[in-house]
Amino acid sequence: MGSKENLARNLRANMKATHRTQKSYARNTGISTSTMLNAVSGKNITLDTLDQIAEGVGIDASELISEVDSRG
């Protein structure tokens, strides 16, 4: 799986775990809801946007794009 897909999966998982919506995530990170939708959908975002999301949600950018071992 690529970095964009990992980012999308990790963002969705964190939103679910924290009971937050894309809109509240976008608000907390200072990016538009359409940009957040792009990130959550696995579309292209800039590295600056990745950094902004990571800072806004308190997760290191490298963790957001890392593949998580789902085998538990």
CHARMM-style PDB file with segment names, atoms N, HN, CA, C and O in Angstrom:
ATOM      1  N   MET     1       0.856  -1.180   0.000  1.00  0.00      PROA
ATOM      2  CA  MET     1       0.000   0.000   0.000  1.00  0.00      PROA
ATOM      3  C   MET     1       0.897   1.237   0.000  1.00  0.00      PROA
ATOM      4  O   MET     1       1.947   1.248   0.642  1.00  0.00      PROA
ATOM      5  N   GLY     2       0.485   2.266  -0.714  1.00  0.00      PROA
ATOM      6  HN  GLY     2      -0.368   2.257  -1.236  1.00  0.00      PROA
ATOM      7  CA  GLY     2       1.271   3.478  -0.819  1.00  0.00      PROA
ATOM      8  C   GLY     2       1.005   4.458   0.307  1.00  0.00      PROA
ATOM      9  O   GLY     2       0.095   4.271   1.114  1.00  0.00      PROA
ATOM     10  N   SER     3       1.811   5.501   0.346  1.00  0.00      PROA
ATOM     11  HN  SER     3       2.550   5.653  -0.310  1.00  0.00      PROA
ATOM     12  CA  SER     3       1.708   6.507   1.406  1.00  0.00      PROA
ATOM     13  C   SER     3       0.354   7.204   1.439  1.00  0.00      PROA
ATOM     14  O   SER     3      -0.183   7.470   2.515  1.00  0.00      PROA
ATOM     15  N   LYS     4      -0.204   7.502   0.261  1.00  0.00      PROA
ATOM     16  HN  LYS     4       0.232   7.286  -0.613  1.00  0.00      PROA
ATOM     17  CA  LYS     4      -1.516   8.177   0.223  1.00  0.00      PROA
ATOM     18  C   LYS     4      -2.601   7.298   0.826  1.00  0.00      PROA
ATOM     19  O   LYS     4      -3.456   7.768   1.576  1.00  0.00      PROA
ATOM     20  N   GLU     5      -2.553   6.015   0.485  1.00  0.00      PROA
ATOM     21  HN  GLU     5      -1.859   5.633  -0.124  1.00  0.00      PROA
ATOM     22  CA  GLU     5      -3.547   5.085   1.022  1.00  0.00      PROA
ATOM     23  C   GLU     5      -3.349   4.886   2.526  1.00  0.00      PROA
ATOM     24  O   GLU     5      -4.321   4.807   3.277  1.00  0.00      PROA
ATOM     25  N   ASN     6      -2.094   4.807   2.960  1.00  0.00      PROA
ATOM     26  HN  ASN     6      -1.305   4.871   2.350  1.00  0.00      PROA
ATOM     27  CA  ASN     6      -1.812   4.685   4.391  1.00  0.00      PROA
ATOM     28  C   ASN     6      -2.321   5.900   5.147  1.00  0.00      PROA
ATOM     29  O   ASN     6      -2.928   5.772   6.210  1.00  0.00      PROA
ATOM     30  N   LEU     7      -2.068   7.086   4.591  1.00  0.00      PROA
ATOM     31  HN  LEU     7      -1.575   7.191   3.728  1.00  0.00      PROA
ATOM     32  CA  LEU     7      -2.540   8.321   5.222  1.00  0.00      PROA
ATOM     33  C   LEU     7      -4.060   8.296   5.354  1.00  0.00      PROA
ATOM     34  O   LEU     7      -4.602   8.586   6.421  1.00  0.00      PROA
ATOM     35  N   ALA     8      -4.734   7.951   4.279  1.00  0.00      PROA
ATOM     36  HN  ALA     8      -4.294   7.715   3.413  1.00  0.00      PROA
ATOM     37  CA  ALA     8      -6.202   7.917   4.302  1.00  0.00      PROA
ATOM     38  C   ALA     8      -6.699   6.937   5.365  1.00  0.00      PROA
ATOM     39  O   ALA     8      -7.581   7.268   6.158  1.00  0.00      PROA
ATOM     40  N   ARG     9      -6.137   5.747   5.375  1.00  0.00      PROA
ATOM     41  HN  ARG     9      -5.421   5.478   4.731  1.00  0.00      PROA
ATOM     42  CA  ARG     9      -6.554   4.722   6.341  1.00  0.00      PROA
ATOM     43  C   ARG     9      -6.267   5.163   7.773  1.00  0.00      PROA
ATOM     44  O   ARG     9      -7.111   5.005   8.655  1.00  0.00      PROA
ATOM     45  N   ASN    10      -5.080   5.715   8.004  1.00  0.00      PROA
ATOM     46  HN  ASN    10      -4.394   5.843   7.288  1.00  0.00      PROA
ATOM     47  CA  ASN    10      -4.703   6.140   9.355  1.00  0.00      PROA
ATOM     48  C   ASN    10      -5.538   7.322   9.839  1.00  0.00      PROA
ATOM     49  O   ASN    10      -5.895   7.383  11.016  1.00  0.00      PROA
ATOM     50  N   LEU    11      -5.850   8.253   8.956  1.00  0.00      PROA
ATOM     51  HN  LEU    11      -5.560   8.203   8.000  1.00  0.00      PROA
ATOM     52  CA  LEU    11      -6.714   9.375   9.340  1.00  0.00      PROA
ATOM     53  C   LEU    11      -8.112   8.888   9.697  1.00  0.00      PROA
ATOM     54  O   LEU    11      -8.678   9.292  10.713  1.00  0.00      PROA
ATOM     55  N   ARG    12      -8.662   8.021   8.859  1.00  0.00      PROA
ATOM     56  HN  ARG    12      -8.202   7.693   8.034  1.00  0.00      PROA
ATOM     57  CA  ARG    12     -10.007   7.494   9.148  1.00  0.00      PROA
ATOM     58  C   ARG    12     -10.021   6.732  10.468  1.00  0.00      PROA
ATOM     59  O   ARG    12     -10.961   6.869  11.251  1.00  0.00      PROA
ATOM     60  N   ALA    13      -8.992   5.934  10.719  1.00  0.00      PROA
ATOM     61  HN  ALA    13      -8.229   5.823  10.083  1.00  0.00      PROA
ATOM     62  CA  ALA    13      -8.919   5.169  11.963  1.00  0.00      PROA
ATOM     63  C   ALA    13      -8.829   6.104  13.164  1.00  0.00      PROA
ATOM     64  O   ALA    13      -9.465   5.865  14.190  1.00  0.00      PROA
ATOM     65  N   ASN    14      -8.038   7.171  13.037  1.00  0.00      PROA
ATOM     66  HN  ASN    14      -7.521   7.365  12.203  1.00  0.00      PROA
ATOM     67  CA  ASN    14      -7.910   8.098  14.158  1.00  0.00      PROA
ATOM     68  C   ASN    14      -9.186   8.886  14.372  1.00  0.00      PROA
ATOM     69  O   ASN    14      -9.566   9.147  15.514  1.00  0.00      PROA
ATOM     70  N   MET    15      -9.851   9.267  13.301  1.00  0.00      PROA
ATOM     71  HN  MET    15      -9.543   9.055  12.374  1.00  0.00      PROA
ATOM     72  CA  MET    15     -11.132   9.965  13.431  1.00  0.00      PROA
ATOM     73  C   MET    15     -12.144   9.083  14.156  1.00  0.00      PROA
ATOM     74  O   MET    15     -12.873   9.542  15.035  1.00  0.00      PROA
ATOM     75  N   LYS    16     -12.173   7.823  13.775  1.00  0.00      PROA
ATOM     76  HN  LYS    16     -11.581   7.450  13.061  1.00  0.00      PROA
ATOM     77  CA  LYS    16     -13.112   6.894  14.410  1.00  0.00      PROA
ATOM     78  C   LYS    16     -12.760   6.716  15.891  1.00  0.00      PROA
ATOM     79  O   LYS    16     -13.646   6.731  16.746  1.00  0.00      PROA
ATOM     80  N   ALA    17     -11.475   6.549  16.193  1.00  0.00      PROA
ATOM     81  HN  ALA    17     -10.756   6.537  15.499  1.00  0.00      PROA
ATOM     82  CA  ALA    17     -11.043   6.319  17.573  1.00  0.00      PROA
ATOM     83  C   ALA    17     -11.306   7.523  18.471  1.00  0.00      PROA
ATOM     84  O   ALA    17     -11.546   7.376  19.670  1.00  0.00      PROA
ATOM     85  N   THR    18     -11.258   8.716  17.880  1.00  0.00      PROA
ATOM     86  HN  THR    18     -11.063   8.836  16.907  1.00  0.00      PROA
ATOM     87  CA  THR    18     -11.456   9.940  18.664  1.00  0.00      PROA
ATOM     88  C   THR    18     -12.860  10.510  18.506  1.00  0.00      PROA
ATOM     89  O   THR    18     -13.167  11.578  19.036  1.00  0.00      PROA
ATOM     90  N   HSD    19     -13.718   9.786  17.768  1.00  0.00      PROA
ATOM     91  HN  HSD    19     -13.469   8.918  17.338  1.00  0.00      PROA
ATOM     92  CA  HSD    19     -15.114  10.195  17.556  1.00  0.00      PROA
ATOM     93  C   HSD    19     -15.209  11.600  16.967  1.00  0.00      PROA
ATOM     94  O   HSD    19     -16.000  12.430  17.416  1.00  0.00      PROA
ATOM     95  N   ARG    20     -14.373  11.845  15.940  1.00  0.00      PROA
ATOM     96  HN  ARG    20     -13.730  11.170  15.576  1.00  0.00      PROA
ATOM     97  CA  ARG    20     -14.370  13.156  15.294  1.00  0.00      PROA
ATOM     98  C   ARG    20     -14.738  13.016  13.830  1.00  0.00      PROA
ATOM     99  O   ARG    20     -14.548  11.962  13.222  1.00  0.00      PROA
ATOM    100  N   THR    21     -15.266  14.088  13.279  1.00  0.00      PROA
ATOM    101  HN  THR    21     -15.421  14.943  13.773  1.00  0.00      PROA
ATOM    102  CA  THR    21     -15.652  14.118  11.875  1.00  0.00      PROA
ATOM    103  C   THR    21     -14.532  14.738  11.041  1.00  0.00      PROA
ATOM    104  O   THR    21     -13.594  15.332  11.573  1.00  0.00      PROA
ATOM    105  N   GLN    22     -14.651  14.586   9.731  1.00  0.00      PROA
ATOM    106  HN  GLN    22     -15.413  14.104   9.299  1.00  0.00      PROA
ATOM    107  CA  GLN    22     -13.698  15.237   8.837  1.00  0.00      PROA
ATOM    108  C   GLN    22     -13.733  16.744   9.039  1.00  0.00      PROA
ATOM    109  O   GLN    22     -12.699  17.411   9.005  1.00  0.00      PROA
ATOM    110  N   LYS    23     -14.931  17.271   9.250  1.00  0.00      PROA
ATOM    111  HN  LYS    23     -15.771  16.729   9.277  1.00  0.00      PROA
ATOM    112  CA  LYS    23     -15.081  18.720   9.440  1.00  0.00      PROA
ATOM    113  C   LYS    23     -14.349  19.189  10.694  1.00  0.00      PROA
ATOM    114  O   LYS    23     -13.656  20.205  10.657  1.00  0.00      PROA
ATOM    115  N   SER    24     -14.493  18.462  11.805  1.00  0.00      PROA
ATOM    116  HN  SER    24     -15.056  17.636  11.835  1.00  0.00      PROA
ATOM    117  CA  SER    24     -13.797  18.887  13.028  1.00  0.00      PROA
ATOM    118  C   SER    24     -12.294  18.695  12.896  1.00  0.00      PROA
ATOM    119  O   SER    24     -11.515  19.497  13.411  1.00  0.00      PROA
ATOM    120  N   TYR    25     -11.886  17.635  12.210  1.00  0.00      PROA
ATOM    121  HN  TYR    25     -12.519  16.984  11.792  1.00  0.00      PROA
ATOM    122  CA  TYR    25     -10.455  17.431  11.947  1.00  0.00      PROA
ATOM    123  C   TYR    25      -9.908  18.610  11.141  1.00  0.00      PROA
ATOM    124  O   TYR    25      -8.855  19.159  11.467  1.00  0.00      PROA
ATOM    125  N   ALA    26     -10.623  18.988  10.101  1.00  0.00      PROA
ATOM    126  HN  ALA    26     -11.478  18.542   9.836  1.00  0.00      PROA
ATOM    127  CA  ALA    26     -10.192  20.103   9.255  1.00  0.00      PROA
ATOM    128  C   ALA    26     -10.099  21.387  10.074  1.00  0.00      PROA
ATOM    129  O   ALA    26      -9.130  22.138   9.959  1.00  0.00      PROA
ATOM    130  N   ARG    27     -11.104  21.627  10.891  1.00  0.00      PROA
ATOM    131  HN  ARG    27     -11.891  21.017  10.984  1.00  0.00      PROA
ATOM    132  CA  ARG    27     -11.116  22.832  11.731  1.00  0.00      PROA
ATOM    133  C   ARG    27      -9.901  22.856  12.664  1.00  0.00      PROA
ATOM    134  O   ARG    27      -9.242  23.887  12.803  1.00  0.00      PROA
ATOM    135  N   ASN    28      -9.611  21.728  13.295  1.00  0.00      PROA
ATOM    136  HN  ASN    28     -10.146  20.891  13.182  1.00  0.00      PROA
ATOM    137  CA  ASN    28      -8.486  21.662  14.234  1.00  0.00      PROA
ATOM    138  C   ASN    28      -7.134  21.792  13.557  1.00  0.00      PROA
ATOM    139  O   ASN    28      -6.165  22.211  14.190  1.00  0.00      PROA
ATOM    140  N   THR    29      -7.054  21.442  12.289  1.00  0.00      PROA
ATOM    141  HN  THR    29      -7.841  21.102  11.775  1.00  0.00      PROA
ATOM    142  CA  THR    29      -5.774  21.510  11.587  1.00  0.00      PROA
ATOM    143  C   THR    29      -5.614  22.788  10.779  1.00  0.00      PROA
ATOM    144  O   THR    29      -4.513  23.103  10.328  1.00  0.00      PROA
ATOM    145  N   GLY    30      -6.707  23.530  10.593  1.00  0.00      PROA
ATOM    146  HN  GLY    30      -7.601  23.275  10.959  1.00  0.00      PROA
ATOM    147  CA  GLY    30      -6.627  24.775   9.844  1.00  0.00      PROA
ATOM    148  C   GLY    30      -6.628  24.594   8.343  1.00  0.00      PROA
ATOM    149  O   GLY    30      -6.235  25.502   7.610  1.00  0.00      PROA
ATOM    150  N   ILE    31      -7.070  23.424   7.866  1.00  0.00      PROA
ATOM    151  HN  ILE    31      -7.390  22.687   8.462  1.00  0.00      PROA
ATOM    152  CA  ILE    31      -7.175  23.223   6.420  1.00  0.00      PROA
ATOM    153  C   ILE    31      -8.647  23.168   6.041  1.00  0.00      PROA
ATOM    154  O   ILE    31      -9.516  23.006   6.898  1.00  0.00      PROA
ATOM    155  N   SER    32      -8.912  23.304   4.768  1.00  0.00      PROA
ATOM    156  HN  SER    32      -8.206  23.436   4.072  1.00  0.00      PROA
ATOM    157  CA  SER    32     -10.301  23.286   4.311  1.00  0.00      PROA
ATOM    158  C   SER    32     -10.861  21.869   4.390  1.00  0.00      PROA
ATOM    159  O   SER    32     -10.122  20.884   4.393  1.00  0.00      PROA
ATOM    160  N   THR    33     -12.186  21.798   4.453  1.00  0.00      PROA
ATOM    161  HN  THR    33     -12.786  22.598   4.450  1.00  0.00      PROA
ATOM    162  CA  THR    33     -12.819  20.481   4.486  1.00  0.00      PROA
ATOM    163  C   THR    33     -12.586  19.729   3.177  1.00  0.00      PROA
ATOM    164  O   THR    33     -12.504  18.501   3.181  1.00  0.00      PROA
ATOM    165  N   SER    34     -12.479  20.439   2.072  1.00  0.00      PROA
ATOM    166  HN  SER    34     -12.545  21.437   2.069  1.00  0.00      PROA
ATOM    167  CA  SER    34     -12.229  19.757   0.793  1.00  0.00      PROA
ATOM    168  C   SER    34     -10.820  19.168   0.758  1.00  0.00      PROA
ATOM    169  O   SER    34     -10.615  18.093   0.194  1.00  0.00      PROA
ATOM    170  N   THR    35      -9.852  19.856   1.352  1.00  0.00      PROA
ATOM    171  HN  THR    35     -10.018  20.729   1.811  1.00  0.00      PROA
ATOM    172  CA  THR    35      -8.494  19.316   1.428  1.00  0.00      PROA
ATOM    173  C   THR    35      -8.459  18.101   2.351  1.00  0.00      PROA
ATOM    174  O   THR    35      -7.770  17.120   2.069  1.00  0.00      PROA
ATOM    175  N   MET    36      -9.205  18.170   3.455  1.00  0.00      PROA
ATOM    176  HN  MET    36      -9.764  18.966   3.684  1.00  0.00      PROA
ATOM    177  CA  MET    36      -9.278  17.021   4.354  1.00  0.00      PROA
ATOM    178  C   MET    36      -9.927  15.841   3.636  1.00  0.00      PROA
ATOM    179  O   MET    36      -9.486  14.702   3.786  1.00  0.00      PROA
ATOM    180  N   LEU    37     -10.969  16.112   2.860  1.00  0.00      PROA
ATOM    181  HN  LEU    37     -11.327  17.037   2.739  1.00  0.00      PROA
ATOM    182  CA  LEU    37     -11.614  15.048   2.093  1.00  0.00      PROA
ATOM    183  C   LEU    37     -10.616  14.402   1.141  1.00  0.00      PROA
ATOM    184  O   LEU    37     -10.606  13.180   0.993  1.00  0.00      PROA
ATOM    185  N   ASN    38      -9.778  15.206   0.495  1.00  0.00      PROA
ATOM    186  HN  ASN    38      -9.787  16.199   0.615  1.00  0.00      PROA
ATOM    187  CA  ASN    38      -8.749  14.656  -0.387  1.00  0.00      PROA
ATOM    188  C   ASN    38      -7.811  13.729   0.382  1.00  0.00      PROA
ATOM    189  O   ASN    38      -7.488  12.638  -0.089  1.00  0.00      PROA
ATOM    190  N   ALA    39      -7.379  14.157   1.550  1.00  0.00      PROA
ATOM    191  HN  ALA    39      -7.641  15.043   1.933  1.00  0.00      PROA
ATOM    192  CA  ALA    39      -6.456  13.345   2.358  1.00  0.00      PROA
ATOM    193  C   ALA    39      -7.108  12.038   2.775  1.00  0.00      PROA
ATOM    194  O   ALA    39      -6.490  10.977   2.690  1.00  0.00      PROA
ATOM    195  N   VAL    40      -8.353  12.110   3.224  1.00  0.00      PROA
ATOM    196  HN  VAL    40      -8.855  12.972   3.293  1.00  0.00      PROA
ATOM    197  CA  VAL    40      -9.070  10.930   3.708  1.00  0.00      PROA
ATOM    198  C   VAL    40      -9.460   9.998   2.552  1.00  0.00      PROA
ATOM    199  O   VAL    40      -9.729   8.815   2.760  1.00  0.00      PROA
ATOM    200  N   SER    41      -9.486  10.543   1.350  1.00  0.00      PROA
ATOM    201  HN  SER    41      -9.267  11.504   1.181  1.00  0.00      PROA
ATOM    202  CA  SER    41      -9.842   9.751   0.167  1.00  0.00      PROA
ATOM    203  C   SER    41      -8.626   9.168  -0.538  1.00  0.00      PROA
ATOM    204  O   SER    41      -8.770   8.456  -1.532  1.00  0.00      PROA
ATOM    205  N   GLY    42      -7.440   9.459  -0.039  1.00  0.00      PROA
ATOM    206  HN  GLY    42      -7.323  10.036   0.769  1.00  0.00      PROA
ATOM    207  CA  GLY    42      -6.229   8.930  -0.660  1.00  0.00      PROA
ATOM    208  C   GLY    42      -5.773   9.699  -1.880  1.00  0.00      PROA
ATOM    209  O   GLY    42      -5.025   9.175  -2.706  1.00  0.00      PROA
ATOM    210  N   LYS    43      -6.218  10.941  -2.001  1.00  0.00      PROA
ATOM    211  HN  LYS    43      -6.825  11.367  -1.330  1.00  0.00      PROA
ATOM    212  CA  LYS    43      -5.795  11.785  -3.124  1.00  0.00      PROA
ATOM    213  C   LYS    43      -4.536  12.553  -2.742  1.00  0.00      PROA
ATOM    214  O   LYS    43      -4.113  12.543  -1.586  1.00  0.00      PROA
ATOM    215  N   ASN    44      -3.949  13.214  -3.721  1.00  0.00      PROA
ATOM    216  HN  ASN    44      -4.292  13.223  -4.660  1.00  0.00      PROA
ATOM    217  CA  ASN    44      -2.708  13.953  -3.490  1.00  0.00      PROA
ATOM    218  C   ASN    44      -2.919  15.148  -2.570  1.00  0.00      PROA
ATOM    219  O   ASN    44      -3.877  15.906  -2.719  1.00  0.00      PROA
ATOM    220  N   ILE    45      -2.015  15.300  -1.627  1.00  0.00      PROA
ATOM    221  HN  ILE    45      -1.237  14.684  -1.506  1.00  0.00      PROA
ATOM    222  CA  ILE    45      -1.920  16.517  -0.814  1.00  0.00      PROA
ATOM    223  C   ILE    45      -0.447  16.894  -0.765  1.00  0.00      PROA
ATOM    224  O   ILE    45       0.421  16.066  -1.044  1.00  0.00      PROA
ATOM    225  N   THR    46      -0.169  18.130  -0.415  1.00  0.00      PROA
ATOM    226  HN  THR    46      -0.874  18.802  -0.189  1.00  0.00      PROA
ATOM    227  CA  THR    46       1.221  18.571  -0.351  1.00  0.00      PROA
ATOM    228  C   THR    46       1.855  18.127   0.967  1.00  0.00      PROA
ATOM    229  O   THR    46       1.159  17.784   1.923  1.00  0.00      PROA
ATOM    230  N   LEU    47       3.187  18.140   0.996  1.00  0.00      PROA
ATOM    231  HN  LEU    47       3.752  18.419   0.219  1.00  0.00      PROA
ATOM    232  CA  LEU    47       3.891  17.826   2.239  1.00  0.00      PROA
ATOM    233  C   LEU    47       3.579  18.851   3.316  1.00  0.00      PROA
ATOM    234  O   LEU    47       3.501  18.513   4.497  1.00  0.00      PROA
ATOM    235  N   ASP    48       3.400  20.103   2.913  1.00  0.00      PROA
ATOM    236  HN  ASP    48       3.463  20.378   1.953  1.00  0.00      PROA
ATOM    237  CA  ASP    48       3.020  21.139   3.878  1.00  0.00      PROA
ATOM    238  C   ASP    48       1.669  20.815   4.513  1.00  0.00      PROA
ATOM    239  O   ASP    48       1.478  21.000   5.715  1.00  0.00      PROA
ATOM    240  N   THR    49       0.741  20.333   3.701  1.00  0.00      PROA
ATOM    241  HN  THR    49       0.896  20.182   2.724  1.00  0.00      PROA
ATOM    242  CA  THR    49      -0.570  19.963   4.228  1.00  0.00      PROA
ATOM    243  C   THR    49      -0.452  18.769   5.162  1.00  0.00      PROA
ATOM    244  O   THR    49      -1.084  18.743   6.218  1.00  0.00      PROA
ATOM    245  N   LEU    50       0.350  17.784   4.784  1.00  0.00      PROA
ATOM    246  HN  LEU    50       0.863  17.806   3.926  1.00  0.00      PROA
ATOM    247  CA  LEU    50       0.588  16.632   5.659  1.00  0.00      PROA
ATOM    248  C   LEU    50       1.124  17.096   7.006  1.00  0.00      PROA
ATOM    249  O   LEU    50       0.651  16.655   8.053  1.00  0.00      PROA
ATOM    250  N   ASP    51       2.110  17.985   6.980  1.00  0.00      PROA
ATOM    251  HN  ASP    51       2.495  18.344   6.130  1.00  0.00      PROA
ATOM    252  CA  ASP    51       2.678  18.515   8.228  1.00  0.00      PROA
ATOM    253  C   ASP    51       1.629  19.266   9.042  1.00  0.00      PROA
ATOM    254  O   ASP    51       1.592  19.156  10.268  1.00  0.00      PROA
ATOM    255  N   GLN    52       0.784  20.025   8.362  1.00  0.00      PROA
ATOM    256  HN  GLN    52       0.814  20.114   7.366  1.00  0.00      PROA
ATOM    257  CA  GLN    52      -0.259  20.792   9.051  1.00  0.00      PROA
ATOM    258  C   GLN    52      -1.278  19.863   9.712  1.00  0.00      PROA
ATOM    259  O   GLN    52      -1.718  20.106  10.836  1.00  0.00      PROA
ATOM    260  N   ILE    53      -1.642  18.811   9.007  1.00  0.00      PROA
ATOM    261  HN  ILE    53      -1.285  18.614   8.094  1.00  0.00      PROA
ATOM    262  CA  ILE    53      -2.567  17.833   9.582  1.00  0.00      PROA
ATOM    263  C   ILE    53      -1.925  17.167  10.796  1.00  0.00      PROA
ATOM    264  O   ILE    53      -2.542  17.065  11.856  1.00  0.00      PROA
ATOM    265  N   ALA    54      -0.702  16.722  10.637  1.00  0.00      PROA
ATOM    266  HN  ALA    54      -0.200  16.805   9.776  1.00  0.00      PROA
ATOM    267  CA  ALA    54      -0.005  16.032  11.723  1.00  0.00      PROA
ATOM    268  C   ALA    54       0.091  16.911  12.964  1.00  0.00      PROA
ATOM    269  O   ALA    54      -0.183  16.457  14.075  1.00  0.00      PROA
ATOM    270  N   GLU    55       0.474  18.150  12.774  1.00  0.00      PROA
ATOM    271  HN  GLU    55       0.696  18.518  11.871  1.00  0.00      PROA
ATOM    272  CA  GLU    55       0.585  19.072  13.905  1.00  0.00      PROA
ATOM    273  C   GLU    55      -0.777  19.320  14.553  1.00  0.00      PROA
ATOM    274  O   GLU    55      -0.896  19.366  15.777  1.00  0.00      PROA
ATOM    275  N   GLY    56      -1.784  19.475  13.727  1.00  0.00      PROA
ATOM    276  HN  GLY    56      -1.687  19.437  12.733  1.00  0.00      PROA
ATOM    277  CA  GLY    56      -3.114  19.770  14.235  1.00  0.00      PROA
ATOM    278  C   GLY    56      -3.746  18.645  15.032  1.00  0.00      PROA
ATOM    279  O   GLY    56      -4.537  18.895  15.942  1.00  0.00      PROA
ATOM    280  N   VAL    57      -3.402  17.404  14.698  1.00  0.00      PROA
ATOM    281  HN  VAL    57      -2.759  17.201  13.959  1.00  0.00      PROA
ATOM    282  CA  VAL    57      -3.985  16.269  15.412  1.00  0.00      PROA
ATOM    283  C   VAL    57      -3.016  15.635  16.398  1.00  0.00      PROA
ATOM    284  O   VAL    57      -3.373  14.693  17.106  1.00  0.00      PROA
ATOM    285  N   GLY    58      -1.786  16.150  16.447  1.00  0.00      PROA
ATOM    286  HN  GLY    58      -1.496  16.915  15.872  1.00  0.00      PROA
ATOM    287  CA  GLY    58      -0.817  15.671  17.427  1.00  0.00      PROA
ATOM    288  C   GLY    58      -0.225  14.308  17.120  1.00  0.00      PROA
ATOM    289  O   GLY    58       0.108  13.547  18.029  1.00  0.00      PROA
ATOM    290  N   ILE    59      -0.095  14.005  15.842  1.00  0.00      PROA
ATOM    291  HN  ILE    59      -0.365  14.623  15.104  1.00  0.00      PROA
ATOM    292  CA  ILE    59       0.507  12.740  15.415  1.00  0.00      PROA
ATOM    293  C   ILE    59       1.657  13.064  14.475  1.00  0.00      PROA
ATOM    294  O   ILE    59       1.518  13.913  13.595  1.00  0.00      PROA
ATOM    295  N   ASP    60       2.783  12.401  14.651  1.00  0.00      PROA
ATOM    296  HN  ASP    60       2.897  11.711  15.365  1.00  0.00      PROA
ATOM    297  CA  ASP    60       3.929  12.618  13.780  1.00  0.00      PROA
ATOM    298  C   ASP    60       3.554  12.270  12.337  1.00  0.00      PROA
ATOM    299  O   ASP    60       2.880  11.271  12.088  1.00  0.00      PROA
ATOM    300  N   ALA    61       3.991  13.092  11.402  1.00  0.00      PROA
ATOM    301  HN  ALA    61       4.539  13.904  11.604  1.00  0.00      PROA
ATOM    302  CA  ALA    61       3.660  12.882   9.990  1.00  0.00      PROA
ATOM    303  C   ALA    61       4.110  11.503   9.507  1.00  0.00      PROA
ATOM    304  O   ALA    61       3.419  10.873   8.707  1.00  0.00      PROA
ATOM    305  N   SER    62       5.247  11.039   9.982  1.00  0.00      PROA
ATOM    306  HN  SER    62       5.808  11.551  10.632  1.00  0.00      PROA
ATOM    307  CA  SER    62       5.723   9.718   9.555  1.00  0.00      PROA
ATOM    308  C   SER    62       4.789   8.610  10.020  1.00  0.00      PROA
ATOM    309  O   SER    62       4.651   7.593   9.341  1.00  0.00      PROA
ATOM    310  N   GLU    63       4.151   8.793  11.161  1.00  0.00      PROA
ATOM    311  HN  GLU    63       4.263   9.619  11.713  1.00  0.00      PROA
ATOM    312  CA  GLU    63       3.177   7.804  11.637  1.00  0.00      PROA
ATOM    313  C   GLU    63       1.920   7.815  10.781  1.00  0.00      PROA
ATOM    314  O   GLU    63       1.301   6.774  10.560  1.00  0.00      PROA
ATOM    315  N   LEU    64       1.548   8.991  10.303  1.00  0.00      PROA
ATOM    316  HN  LEU    64       2.050   9.837  10.483  1.00  0.00      PROA
ATOM    317  CA  LEU    64       0.344   9.091   9.480  1.00  0.00      PROA
ATOM    318  C   LEU    64       0.488   8.367   8.149  1.00  0.00      PROA
ATOM    319  O   LEU    64      -0.501   7.874   7.605  1.00  0.00      PROA
ATOM    320  N   ILE    65       1.701   8.295   7.618  1.00  0.00      PROA
ATOM    321  HN  ILE    65       2.504   8.696   8.060  1.00  0.00      PROA
ATOM    322  CA  ILE    65       1.885   7.643   6.318  1.00  0.00      PROA
ATOM    323  C   ILE    65       2.457   6.239   6.438  1.00  0.00      PROA
ATOM    324  O   ILE    65       2.707   5.586   5.425  1.00  0.00      PROA
ATOM    325  N   SER    66       2.668   5.764   7.667  1.00  0.00      PROA
ATOM    326  HN  SER    66       2.464   6.294   8.490  1.00  0.00      PROA
ATOM    327  CA  SER    66       3.204   4.426   7.878  1.00  0.00      PROA
ATOM    328  C   SER    66       2.119   3.379   7.743  1.00  0.00      PROA
ATOM    329  O   SER    66       0.956   3.602   8.082  1.00  0.00      PROA
ATOM    330  N   GLU    67       2.539   2.223   7.235  1.00  0.00      PROA
ATOM    331  HN  GLU    67       3.483   2.043   6.960  1.00  0.00      PROA
ATOM    332  CA  GLU    67       1.622   1.098   7.174  1.00  0.00      PROA
ATOM    333  C   GLU    67       1.536   0.466   8.549  1.00  0.00      PROA
ATOM    334  O   GLU    67       2.552   0.172   9.178  1.00  0.00      PROA
ATOM    335  N   VAL    68       0.323   0.264   9.001  1.00  0.00      PROA
ATOM    336  HN  VAL    68      -0.502   0.502   8.489  1.00  0.00      PROA
ATOM    337  CA  VAL    68       0.096  -0.335  10.303  1.00  0.00      PROA
ATOM    338  C   VAL    68      -0.116  -1.827  10.121  1.00  0.00      PROA
ATOM    339  O   VAL    68      -0.862  -2.261   9.244  1.00  0.00      PROA
ATOM    340  N   ASP    69       0.547  -2.603  10.959  1.00  0.00      PROA
ATOM    341  HN  ASP    69       1.153  -2.250  11.672  1.00  0.00      PROA
ATOM    342  CA  ASP    69       0.394  -4.058  10.912  1.00  0.00      PROA
ATOM    343  C   ASP    69      -0.959  -4.415  11.501  1.00  0.00      PROA
ATOM    344  O   ASP    69      -1.153  -4.321  12.713  1.00  0.00      PROA
ATOM    345  N   SER    70      -1.888  -4.820  10.662  1.00  0.00      PROA
ATOM    346  HN  SER    70      -1.730  -4.896   9.677  1.00  0.00      PROA
ATOM    347  CA  SER    70      -3.250  -5.096  11.121  1.00  0.00      PROA
ATOM    348  C   SER    70      -3.424  -6.553  11.571  1.00  0.00      PROA
ATOM    349  O   SER    70      -4.536  -6.979  11.884  1.00  0.00      PROA
ATOM    350  N   ARG    71      -2.341  -7.303  11.601  1.00  0.00      PROA
ATOM    351  HN  ARG    71      -1.437  -6.958  11.347  1.00  0.00      PROA
ATOM    352  CA  ARG    71      -2.454  -8.696  12.025  1.00  0.00      PROA
ATOM    353  C   ARG    71      -2.591  -8.812  13.539  1.00  0.00      PROA
ATOM    354  O   ARG    71      -2.890  -9.880  14.074  1.00  0.00      PROA
ATOM    355  N   GLY    72      -2.360  -7.666  14.230  1.00  0.00      PROA
ATOM    356  HN  GLY    72      -2.117  -6.799  13.796  1.00  0.00      PROA
ATOM    357  CA  GLY    72      -2.588  -7.586  15.652  1.00  0.00      PROA
ATOM    358  C   GLY    72      -1.560  -8.202  16.475  1.00  0.00      PROA
ATOM    359  OT1 GLY    72      -1.660  -8.188  17.702  1.00  0.00      PROA
TER     360      GLY     72
END
